[in-house]
């Protein structure tokens, strides 16, 4: 028989051992649960359905423009302009550059300057400044003039040459289009936004 004094100790020791054993088992299960967690995978979307049409235009590709099928792109993009009789030239319009961005007063119109670059001509292609115009989001048409200090571009561009010139006009803020219309037929348009805020 256990003496009363020892019996008290035995009852005290067993719960301590039991609590320590349970705590150790719980910690081991927690660590084991963390280390055996399933790995996460990135979601996959799969391929597009076969019944959807294939895109004919590749992003960032050079568009082709003609009087029959004018190209519409954004400022800074190149267009291969086909003028008939085997003549073609690559055209790029960059801009507009506007003065006074960030001023405390935002005017409803501002001076806009574009850079027009022509290159890769396959034959002699005439250059006529009057064939370039802009239109604003309200349909207003703007004639362009050479930027101050800009020399007059040559009357034509030939194979192996590059011609770049700056033109400007004052136009309303908002969206607009730069158009090239040799022979009064638009062959290419470049979308832009006039911002002065």
Secondary structure, DSSP 4 states (H G I P E B T S, - for coil): ---HHHHHHHHHHHHHHHHHHHHHHHHHHHHHHHHTPPPP------PPPTTSPPPSS-TTPPEEE-SSS-EEEETT-EEEEEEETTEEEEEEEEEEEES-TT-SS--SEEEEEEEEEEE--SS-EE--GGGEEEEETT--EEE-EEPTTPPPPPSEE-TT-EEEEEEEEEEESEEEEEEE-GGG---EEEEEEE---
